[in-house]
Amino acid sequence: MNIYDFSVERPDGSKLELKDLKDKVILIVNTATGCGFTPHYEPMQKMYDRYHNKGFEIIDIPCNQFAGQAPGTDKEIHEFCTLNYNTKFPQMKKSEVNGDNALDLYKFLKKEKGFTGLGKGPEAEGMAEFLEGIDKDYAKNDDIKWNFTKFVIDRQGHVVKRFEPTIPMEKVEKFVASLL
């Protein structure tokens, strides 16, 4: 099984077949419109503008599992993103990334690249303290910890990196650029 065995549902009910993205570098990210990390949309769109013609794609999967920070409909979420961040990359149907109803794609992503830490610095320390208040054992499982967790897929369809939302977007971009 690999990334190309999966599809993701668009808001209109049609499917995005990941096999149609063969030979592209893909960033898959769970997003929310009311999160402290929502400004990640801006550097993600800049990356998309810079690298899309070189074979880069972003798959945006809104998720309301983290403090209810994506409460709107798919249409409302899309309007928010296009109006506030001028996003042009594909946005999928709002879905779950953890638990019994998690997308099969996310079950696969987490199995391929588990949780290895939040990084360093004040933002990472703050997130660790927050997560510990929710679940003392958060670091011992591979669940998605929060909105804007990013998975990078190489041109051969391998899940090569997981970036927690506390990792600076500059590091994400540098890694993605190294694959193009």
N, C-alpha and C positions, 0 to 999 in steps of 0.2 A: 504494500500500500504506500502511495506517496501523495503529495499535495494535489496532483492532477486527477486523483480519484474523487475529488470533492466538488461540490457546487454550493453556491450561496444564493439565497433568495433575495431578489430585488423588491423594492416596495410595491411594484406593480404585479408581483407574483411570478414573474419570469425568473429564470435561473441564470446565474453567471457560472458557466462551467470553467473551472480553473484550468482545465486542459487547454482552453482557448488562450491561455496566457503563457504557454510554453515559450521558453527562450527569453522570458522577461525576468527582471528582478522585481519582486513583489514585497510591499510592506502591507501587512495585515494588522489592523488596529481596531480595538474596541473603544468607542468614543462616547462622549456625553456632552450636552450643550450647557449644563449648569455646573461644571466642575472647575476647580482651581487649575486644572491642566487643559481646559478648553482652549486657551491661547496656543496650544500646540498645533491647532489647525493652521495658523499662519505660517510657521516654518515648514509644515508638511506641504502646504500648497506651493510654497517657494521651491521646495525640492521637486515637486511634481512638474512645475513650470520648467525648471532647469534640466531635468533628466528624462522626462516622458519621451522625448524624441530619441533618446538613447536606449529605450527599452525598459523603462521604469514604470511600475504601476502601483497605485495605492488602492486598497480595498478597505473602506470605512464601514465598520459594523457597529451602529449605535447599540448601546446596552444600558438598561435601566436598573441593573443589579447592585449598583454601588451608591447607596444613600439616595436613591431615586433621582439621580441627576440628569436623566434623559426622559422626562415625563411626557413629552409631547408625542403626537402622532408622527409617522414617518414623514408626512408632508410638512408638518411644522418644523421638524428637525432639519429637513433639507432646506427649507426657506431660511431658517436661522443661519445655517452654515454658508449658504450662498450669499445672503445679505451681509453678514458680518465678516466673513473670511474669503468670500469670492471663490469658494471651493469648486473645483471642476472634476475632481477624481470621483470614481463611482462610489455611491453610498448605497448600502444594502438595507434590507428590512431590519428593524430593531429586533435583536435576538439576545438570547442568554449565552453566556460564555462559561459559566460554572453550574454545577448541580445536575440533576436528572434531566433537565430540559436544555442543557448546553448543546450548541451546534456540534455535530460530529466533527466538523472541521476543527473546532476548538479543543475537543478531546484529543485529537491527533496532534495539534500544535503543542499542547501542554506535555504530551507524552514525549514528543521529539525534543523539546527544549523546556526543561523544567525551571523552576524558580531557583536562582542562584544568588539573590540578594538585591538590595535596593541601591547599591552604589555608596558613595561617600558624600559628605557635606550636609549642611543644615536641612535641606529639603528631604534628603534620604533619612536623616535622623528623625525628623518630625513625622514622616510617614511611618517609620518603624514604630515609633511610640504610639501613634494613632492605631495602627494595625494590631499591635500588642493588646491594646485596650479592647479590641473586638474579639481577637483570638490569640491567646498566648502562644499557640503552636503554629501561627501563620507561616513561619519560615520552614516548616517541616513538610509542606505539601506544595504541589505544583499549580494550585489554583491561580487564576488571575487575581491579583491583589486589588487592582483599582482600574479606573478608566485610563485609557491611553497607554496600555501595555502594547508593545509593538513586536511583531515577529517579522523577520526578514527571510525571504525565500530566494535562493540563488537561481541562476538561469537553467539549472538542471532539475529544479523542483525540490531541492533539499532545504529543510528548515535549518538555517545556519546561525541564527542569533535571535535572542529574546532581549528586548530592552524594556525595563520597568519605566513607568512614567517619570520617575525621579532622575533618570539618566538624561543629561542635557541633549537637546535636539541636535547640537553641533556634532556630538559623537555618533548619533544615529545617521546623520547625513554623511559623515566621513566614511562610515562603514558601508553604507549603501553605494556611495561613489566608488569605493574600492572594488565593487563587484561589477560595475558597468564598463 
